[in-house]
Amino acid sequence: MAIGFVLITTSAGFEHDIRAALDEIELVTDRWMLFGEYDLIARIQTDDEASLTRCIVEEVRTIKGIKDTKTLIGAEL
C-alpha cells in the first residue's frame, strides 16, 4: 500500500474549488483545509507508488488554482 499526503498552496479564492476538485479524484481518500503556510492537505492512498505518483502529477497538480505542492510519502518500516 502507498500513502501520500500532498500539502497544497492555492491562488487566492480557489480554496473551495480545489477542495471540490479533490473530492472528484478517486484515490484522494480525505482532504482538509489548513491555516498557515499551506491551504489544503490531501491524503492519497493506492496499491503502489507508481499509481500514487501518477495521481499526484496527472490529477492533483493539474487542478486550476494550485500554485505549489509538497508531497510527503509514508513509509512502512
C-alpha positions as CSV (number, residue, x, y, z in Angstrom):
1,M,0.0,0.0,0.0
2,A,1.2,3.5,-0.8
3,I,0.0,6.6,1.1
4,G,0.9,10.2,0.3
5,F,0.0,13.5,1.8
6,V,0.0,16.5,-0.5
7,L,0.4,19.9,1.0
8,I,-1.2,22.4,-1.4
9,T,-0.7,26.2,-1.7
10,T,-3.6,27.8,-3.7
11,S,-4.1,31.0,-5.5
12,A,-6.3,33.4,-3.5
13,G,-10.0,32.5,-3.8
14,F,-9.5,29.0,-5.2
15,E,-9.6,27.0,-2.0
16,H,-13.2,25.8,-2.3
17,D,-12.9,25.0,-6.0
18,I,-9.8,22.9,-5.4
19,R,-11.4,21.1,-2.4
20,A,-14.3,20.2,-4.7
21,A,-11.9,19.0,-7.4
22,L,-10.1,16.8,-4.9
23,D,-13.4,15.2,-4.0
24,E,-13.7,14.0,-7.6
25,I,-10.3,12.2,-7.6
26,E,-10.8,8.5,-6.8
27,L,-7.5,8.0,-5.0
28,V,-8.0,11.0,-2.7
29,T,-9.3,9.4,0.5
30,D,-9.6,12.6,2.5
31,R,-8.7,16.3,2.4
32,W,-8.6,19.2,4.9
33,M,-8.5,23.0,4.8
34,L,-5.5,24.3,6.7
35,F,-4.4,27.6,8.2
36,G,-0.8,28.7,7.9
37,E,1.9,28.0,5.2
38,Y,-0.4,25.7,3.3
39,D,-4.0,26.0,2.3
40,L,-5.1,22.3,1.9
41,I,-3.8,18.8,2.6
42,A,-4.9,15.8,0.7
43,R,-4.5,12.1,1.6
44,I,-3.9,9.8,-1.3
45,Q,-4.0,6.0,-0.9
46,T,-3.4,3.4,-3.5
47,D,-1.8,0.0,-4.0
48,D,1.6,1.1,-5.3
49,E,3.9,4.1,-5.5
50,A,3.6,4.3,-9.3
51,S,-0.2,4.9,-9.1
52,L,0.4,7.3,-6.3
53,T,2.9,9.3,-8.4
54,R,0.6,9.3,-11.4
55,C,-2.4,10.6,-9.3
56,I,-0.3,13.4,-7.9
57,V,1.3,14.5,-11.1
58,E,-1.6,14.0,-13.6
59,E,-4.6,14.7,-11.4
60,V,-3.8,16.7,-8.4
61,R,-1.2,19.1,-9.7
62,T,-3.2,19.9,-12.8
63,I,-6.1,21.4,-10.8
64,K,-6.7,25.0,-11.7
65,G,-5.7,27.4,-8.9
66,I,-2.9,25.2,-7.4
67,K,0.3,27.3,-7.1
68,D,2.5,24.8,-5.4
69,T,2.5,21.3,-3.8
70,K,4.8,19.4,-1.4
71,T,4.3,15.7,-1.2
72,L,5.1,13.5,1.9
73,I,5.1,9.8,1.1
74,G,4.5,7.4,4.0
75,A,7.0,4.6,4.6
76,E,6.4,1.2,6.2
77,L,9.3,0.3,8.4
